Amino acid sequence: MTWRRILIAAVALLAVAGVAGAVVVHRMSAGKLDHGTVFTVASGELAVKPGELFSVEVSAHRVTGQVWTVADPAPDPAAVQTVGDEYVKNVGLRDLVGATGSAGSGGRYYFVFRAGPNPGHATITLHDPHHAGRPGESDQGERHFTVDVR
């Protein structure tokens, strides 16, 4: 009978640890900003509604020098207002156990915008100087998005 209680207690403890671990991983990988509707395409046209909160997600590995920014000129503020941006690390097993010598598992940049109150168009250009101008990678250093507010 004692072994049965120990086994039940051990299973309960593992279940609580699993839930706690899931909460920690979620908090580490979710970011602080509300990203709204997330677009993950490399480039292209984005259709949004007036007043809609949306973001453009770009994968990156900051440790290796990938640092994305919104390029000049900024999007037309009558059609799209910039809300903010943030980098959210991917959380992999190596990150959780603190593996040394690892460059980590990269992450994602979120560039968050709010569509203007009226229909219109704007262009968003994201720039990564790490890839810009490299032979064979000239197009990888920029991503272009046409935002159609309708």
PAZAPA-4460 file (N, C-alpha, C; in steps of 0.05 Angstrom, whole numbers, plus 32768, in hexadecimal, padded with zeros to 4 digits):
% residues 150
    n_x    n_y    n_z   ca_x   ca_y   ca_z    c_x    c_y    c_z   seq   type   mol
   8010   7FE8   8000   8000   8000   8000   8011   8019   8000     1      M     A
   8028   8019   800E   803A   8030   800F   8046   8036   7FF3     2      T     A
   804D   8021   7FE5   8058   8025   7FCA   8044   8032   7FB7     3      W     A
   802C   802B   7FBB   8016   8036   7FAA   8014   8054   7FAF     4      R     A
   8015   805C   7FC8   8013   8079   7FCE   802B   8088   7FC4     5      R     A
   8043   807C   7FC6   805B   8089   7FBB   8059   808C   7F9D     6      I     A
   804F   8077   7F90   804C   8078   7F73   8038   808E   7F6A     7      L     A
   8022   8090   7F78   800E   80A4   7F72   8019   80C0   7F77     8      I     A
   8028   80C3   7F8D   8034   80DD   7F93   8049   80E5   7F7E     9      A     A
   8058   80D1   7F75   806C   80D6   7F60   805F   80DF   7F46    10      A     A
   804A   80D1   7F3E   803C   80D8   7F25   8030   80F4   7F27    11      V     A
   8024   80FA   7F3E   8019   8115   7F42   802E   812A   7F41    12      A     A
   8045   8125   7F4D   805B   8138   7F4C   8065   813D   7F30    13      L     A
   8067   8128   7F20   8070   812A   7F04   805C   813A   7EF4    14      L     A
   8042   8136   7EF9   802D   8145   7EEB   802F   8163   7EF1    15      A     A
   8033   816A   7F0A   8035   8186   7F12   804E   8192   7F05    16      V     A
   8065   8183   7F06   807D   818D   7EFA   807A   8191   7EDB    17      A     A
   806B   8180   7ECE   8066   8182   7EB2   8056   819B   7EAB    18      G     A
   8041   81A0   7EBB   8031   81B8   7EB7   8042   81D1   7EBC    19      V     A
   8051   81D2   7ED1   8062   81E9   7ED8   8076   81ED   7EC1    20      A     A
   8082   81D8   7EB7   8095   81DB   7EA1   8088   81E6   7E88    21      G     A
   8070   81DD   7E82   8062   81E8   7E6A   805C   8206   7E6D    22      A     A
   8055   820E   7E85   8050   822B   7E89   806A   823B   7E86    23      V     A
   8080   8231   7E90   809A   823F   7E8D   80A2   8241   7E70    24      V     A
   80A0   822B   7E61   80A7   822C   7E44   8095   823F   7E35    25      V     A
   807B   823F   7E3B   8069   8252   7E2D   8070   826F   7E33    26      H     A
   8076   8275   7E4C   807E   8291   7E53   8098   8299   7E45    27      R     A
   80AA   8286   7E43   80C4   828C   7E36   80C2   8290   7E18    28      M     A
   80AE   8284   7E0C   80AD   8284   7DEF   8096   8295   7DE3    29      S     A
   8086   82A2   7DF4   806E   82B0   7DEA   8073   82CE   7DE5    30      A     A
   8086   82DA   7DF2   808B   82F7   7DEE   8078   8307   7DFF    31      G     A
   807D   8322   7DFF   806D   8334   7E10   8058   8344   7E01    32      K     A
   805D   8348   7DE7   804A   8358   7DD7   8034   8346   7DCD    33      L     A
   801C   8352   7DC9   8007   8345   7DBB   800E   8347   7D9D    34      D     A
   8010   8330   7D90   8019   8330   7D74   8001   8332   7D60    35      H     A
   7FE9   832F   7D6A   7FD2   8330   7D58   7FD3   8319   7D44    36      G     A
   7FCA   831F   7D2C   7FCB   830B   7D16   7FE8   830A   7D0D    37      T     A
   7FF4   82F2   7D0D   8010   82EF   7D07   8013   82E4   7CEA    38      V     A
   8023   82F3   7CDA   802A   82EB   7CBF   8046   82E1   7CBF    39      F     A
   804A   82C9   7CB4   8065   82BC   7CB4   8071   82B9   7C99    40      T     A
   8065   82C5   7C85   8070   82C2   7C6A   808A   82D2   7C67    41      V     A
   809B   82CA   7C54   80B4   82D7   7C4F   80B1   82F3   7C44    42      A     A
   809E   82F7   7C32   8097   8310   7C26   807C   830D   7C1A    43      S     A
   8070   8323   7C12   8057   8321   7C04   8042   8335   7C0D    44      G     A
   8029   832F   7C06   8013   8341   7C0D   8004   8337   7C25    45      E     A
   7FFF   834A   7C37   7FF1   8344   7C50   7FD6   8352   7C50    46      L     A
   7FC0   8344   7C53   7FA6   8351   7C53   7F9C   8352   7C70    47      A     A
   7F96   836B   7C79   7F8C   836F   7C94   7F74   8382   7C94    48      V     A
   7F65   8382   7CAA   7F4E   8393   7CAD   7F56   83AD   7CBA    49      K     A
   7F47   83C2   7CB5   7F4D   83DC   7CC3   7F4D   83D8   7CE1    50      P     A
   7F62   83E3   7CEE   7F65   83E1   7D0B   7F70   83C7   7D15    51      G     A
   7F75   83B3   7D03   7F7E   8399   7D0C   7F9C   839A   7D16    52      E     A
   7FA1   838C   7D2B   7FBC   8388   7D35   7FC8   8370   7D27    53      L     A
   7FE0   8373   7D1C   7FEC   835D   7D0E   800B   835F   7D11    54      F     A
   8018   8349   7D0B   8035   8349   7D0D   8041   8338   7CF6    55      S     A
   805A   833E   7CF0   8069   832F   7CDD   807F   8320   7CED    56      V     A
   8080   8306   7CEB   8093   82F5   7CF9   80AA   82ED   7CE7    57      E     A
   80C2   82F1   7CF0   80DA   82EA   7CE1   80EC   82D9   7CF3    58      V     A
   80F3   82C1   7CE9   8106   82B0   7CF8   8122   82BC   7CF7    59      S     A
   8130   82B9   7D0D   814B   82C4   7D0E   815C   82B5   7D23    60      A     A
   8175   82B9   7D22   8188   82AE   7D35   819A   82C4   7D3E    61      H     A
   8192   82D4   7D52   81A1   82EC   7D5A   81BE   82E6   7D61    62      R     A
   81C3   82CF   7D6D   81DE   82C8   7D75   81F1   82C9   7D5E    63      V     A
   81E7   82C2   7D46   81F8   82C2   7D2E   81F8   82DC   7D1F    64      T     A
   81EA   82F0   7D2A   81EA   830B   7D1E   81D1   8313   7D0F    65      G     A
   81BD   8302   7D0E   81A4   830A   7D00   8194   831D   7D12    66      Q     A
   8192   8336   7D09   8183   834A   7D18   8171   8359   7D04    67      V     A
   8157   8352   7D04   8144   835E   7CF1   813A   8379   7CFD    68      W     A
   8136   838C   7CEB   812B   83A6   7CF2   8117   83AF   7CDC    69      T     A
   8106   83C2   7CE2   80F5   83CE   7CCD   8107   83E2   7CBF    70      V     A
   8109   83DF   7CA5   811A   83F0   7C94   810C   840B   7C8E    71      A     A
   811C   841F   7C87   8112   8438   7C7E   810C   8436   7C60    72      D     A
   80F8   8442   7C57   80E5   8453   7C65   80D1   8442   7C75    73      P     A
   80C8   844D   7C8B   80B4   8440   7C9C   809A   843E   7C8D    74      A     A
   8089   842B   7C94   806F   8429   7C86   805E   8442   7C8A    75      P     A
   804D   8447   7C76   803B   845F   7C77   802A   845E   7C90    76      D     A
   802D   8471   7CA3   801E   8470   7CBC   8000   8474   7CB9    77      P     A
   7FF7   847D   7CA2   7FDA   847F   7C9D   7FCE   8464   7C99    78      A     A
   7FDE   8451   7C8F   7FD4   8436   7C8A   7FDC   8422   7CA0    79      A     A
   7FF5   8425   7CAB   7FFF   8412   7CBE   800F   8421   7CD4    80      V     A
   8009   841C   7CED   8018   8428   7D03   8029   8412   7D10    81      Q     A
   8042   8419   7D15   8054   8406   7D23   804D   8405   7D40    82      T     A
   8049   83ED   7D4B   8042   83EA   7D68   805C   83E3   7D77    83      V     A
   806C   83D2   7D6C   8085   83CA   7D79   8091   83B1   7D6D    84      G     A
   80A7   83A8   7D78   80B3   838F   7D6F   80C0   8381   7D86    85      D     A
   80C4   8368   7D83   80D1   8358   7D98   80DD   833F   7D8C    86      E     A
   80F2   8336   7D99   80FF   831D   7D92   80F8   8308   7DA7    87      Y     A
   80EE   82F1   7D9F   80E6   82DC   7DB1   80F7   82C4   7DAB    88      V     A
   8106   82BA   7DBF   8117   82A3   7DBB   8106   828A   7DB8    89      K     A
   810F   8278   7DA6   8104   825D   7DA6   810E   824F   7DBF    90      N     A
   80FE   823F   7DCA   8106   8230   7DE2   8108   8212   7DDA    91      V     A
   8121   8209   7DD9   8126   81ED   7DD2   8131   81DF   7DEB    92      G     A
   8135   81C6   7DE9   813F   81B6   7DFF   815A   81C0   7E09    93      L     A
   816C   81C7   7DF6   8186   81D1   7DFE   8183   81EB   7E0E    94      R     A
   8170   81FC   7E08   816C   8215   7E17   8162   820F   7E33    95      D     A
   8151   81FB   7E36   8145   81F5   7E50   815A   81E8   7E63    96      L     A
   816C   81D7   7E58   817F   81CA   7E69   8198   81DA   7E6C    97      V     A
   819A   81F1   7E5F   81B2   8202   7E61   81CB   81F6   7E55    98      G     A
   81C8   81EA   7E3E   81DF   81DE   7E30   81F4   81F4   7E2A    99      A     A
   820C   81EF   7E32   8222   8202   7E2C   822D   81FD   7E11   100      T     A
   8238   8213   7E05   8244   8211   7DEB   822F   8211   7DD5   101      G     A
   8216   8214   7DDB   8201   8214   7DC7   81FA   8231   7DC1   102      S     A
   81F5   8236   7DA7   81ED   8251   7D9F   81CF   8254   7DA3   103      A     A
   81C2   8241   7DAF   81A5   8243   7DB3   8196   823A   7D9A   104      G     A
   817C   823D   7D9B   816B   8233   7D86   815F   824A   7D76   105      S     A
   816A   8262   7D77   8160   8278   7D67   8146   8283   7D73   106      G     A
   8137   8291   7D62   811F   829D   7D6B   8110   82AA   7D54   107      G     A
   80FD   82BC   7D5B   80ED   82CA   7D48   80EA   82E7   7D4F   108      R     A
   80EC   82F8   7D3B   80E5   8314   7D3F   80C8   8318   7D38   109      Y     A
   80BA   8328   7D47   809E   832F   7D41   809E   834D   7D3E   110      Y     A
   8096   8357   7D27   8092   8373   7D22   8074   8378   7D22   111      F     A
   806A   8387   7D36   804E   838A   7D3B   8044   83A5   7D31   112      V     A
   802D   83A4   7D22   8021   83BC   7D16   8003   83BC   7D1C   113      F     A
   7FF8   83D4   7D18   7FDB   83D7   7D19   7FD3   83E4   7CFF   114      R     A
   7FBF   83D7   7CF1   7FB5   83E3   7CD8   7FA7   83FD   7CDD   115      A     A
   7FA9   840F   7CCB   7F9B   8429   7CCE   7F7D   8425   7CCE   116      G     A
   7F6E   843B   7CD4   7F51   8439   7CD6   7F43   8437   7CBB   117      P     A
   7F51   843E   7CA5   7F45   843F   7C8B   7F53   842C   7C78   118      N     A
   7F46   8423   7C63   7F53   8412   7C4F   7F6B   8421   7C43   119      P     A
   7F7F   8412   7C3C   7F97   841E   7C2F   7FAD   8409   7C2C   120      G     A
   7FC4   8412   7C24   7FDB   8401   7C1F   7FF4   840C   7C2C   121      H     A
   8006   83FB   7C34   8020   8403   7C3F   8034   83ED   7C39   122      A     A
   804D   83F5   7C38   8063   83E2   7C34   8074   83E1   7C4D   123      T     A
   8079   83C8   7C56   808B   83C3   7C6D   80A3   83B5   7C62   124      I     A
   80BB   83BF   7C67   80D3   83B2   7C60   80E3   83AB   7C79   125      T     A
   80EA   8392   7C7C   80FB   8389   7C92   8117   8384   7C87   126      L     A
   812B   838B   7C97   8147   838A   7C8E   8158   837B   7CA2   127      H     A
   8169   836A   7C98   817D   835B   7CA8   8198   835F   7C9C   128      D     A
   81A8   8371   7CA8   81C2   8377   7C9C   81D5   835F   7C9C   129      P     A
   81D0   834B   7CAC   81E0   8333   7CAE   81E0   8324   7C93   130      H     A
   81C9   8325   7C85   81C8   8317   7C6B   81CA   832A   7C53   131      H     A
   81C6   8343   7C57   81C6   8356   7C41   81E1   8357   7C34   132      A     A
   81E1   8356   7C1A   81FA   8359   7C0A   820C   8340   7C09   133      G     A
   8204   832A   7C16   8215   8312   7C14   8211   8306   7BF8   134      R     A
   8226   82FB   7BEC   8223   82EF   7BD2   820E   82D8   7BD3   135      P     A
   81FB   82DA   7BC0   81E7   82C5   7BBF   81D0   82C8   7BD3   136      G     A
   81D2   82DC   7BE5   81BE   82E0   7BF9   81B3   82FC   7BFA   137      E     A
   81B6   830B   7BE4   81AF   8327   7BE5   8191   832B   7BEB   138      S     A
   8180   8319   7BE2   8163   831C   7BE7   815C   8312   7C03   139      D     A
   816D   8305   7C11   8167   82FB   7C2C   8169   8311   7C41   140      Q     A
   8176   8327   7C3B   817A   833C   7C4E   8162   834F   7C51   141      G     A
   814E   834C   7C3F   8136   835D   7C41   811D   834C   7C3B   142      E     A
   8109   8354   7C49   80EE   8348   7C44   80DB   835F   7C40   143      R     A
   80CA   835D   7C2C   80B8   8372   7C25   809B   8368   7C27   144      H     A
   808B   8379   7C34   806F   8372   7C39   805D   8389   7C30   145      F     A
   8049   8383   7C20   8035   8397   7C18   801D   8392   7C29   146      T     A
   8015   83A5   7C39   7FFE   83A3   7C4B   7FE6   83AF   7C3D   147      V     A
   7FD1   839F   7C3A   7FB9   83A9   7C2E   7FA3   83AA   7C44   148      D     A
   7F9D   83C2   7C4C   7F88   83C6   7C61   7F6D   83C8   7C53   149      V     A
   7F5C   83B4   7C58   7F42   83B3   7C4A   7F2B   83AB   7C5C   150      R     A
***
